[in-house]
Amino acid sequence: MAEDNLDFTDKIAQWGAQNIKYISIGVLIGVLIPLAWNYNQYLEVEKNLVASELYYKTINIENSDEVIAEATEQILSDHSGSIYEVLTKFMLSKQEFENKNYTLARNYLEQIIDADASDTYNSLASIKIALICMQEKEYESALNNLENVKMKEAFKQILSETKGDIYKHMGDMKKSFKYYNEAIGDSAIDNENLLMKHNSVKN
């Protein structure tokens, strides 16, 4: 029995000697893959920290227009595909909307939808596009964009209120009243502005 064990051990040693190169490569790969993974994670964290700092610069009202513009440009050029690019485009769209540059505001929102970062951001972008369409009196387009919202349950209150606004602009007070009613029912808090809208179309 001892001789058999010794013979078996010799065979393992012989096999190991013949295949030492492959064993070494396997060990090396086993060590390098976790190291590479950890290093890539480290790089990703570092990149996100830089993007986070840049985004903070864009929303810090104490910064000059020049600093904000530079930080915005860096996010769009160096951090494409990140969550901070999406947030920056929402901010840029809001600025253009307030300046009545509706085409550019819509472009930023469409880019967010094309990036498809998440259903939440896509839904918000679709709602904001609907608001732009309403400003441009494109009411059917506004309603179509609201239908594109995937997270209808999560946004049901704002969807109903926005539909109420659209139908009010279209002169359909019956439908406007219906959707304002739904919005009030879905609202978690008393909304004076919504109640005023509701009462304005009440028969």
Secondary structure, DSSP 8 states (H G I E B T S, - for coil): -HHHHHHHHHHHHHHHHHTHHHHHHHHHHHHHHHHHHHHHHHHHHHHHHHHHHHHHHHH-TTS-HHHHHHHHHHHHHHSTTSHHHHHHHHHHHHHHHHTT-HHHHHHHHHHHHHHT--HHHHHHHHHHHHHHHHHTT-HHHHHHHHHT-S-TTTTHHHHHHHHHHHHHHHT-HHHHHHHHHHHHHH-SS--HHHHHHHHHT--
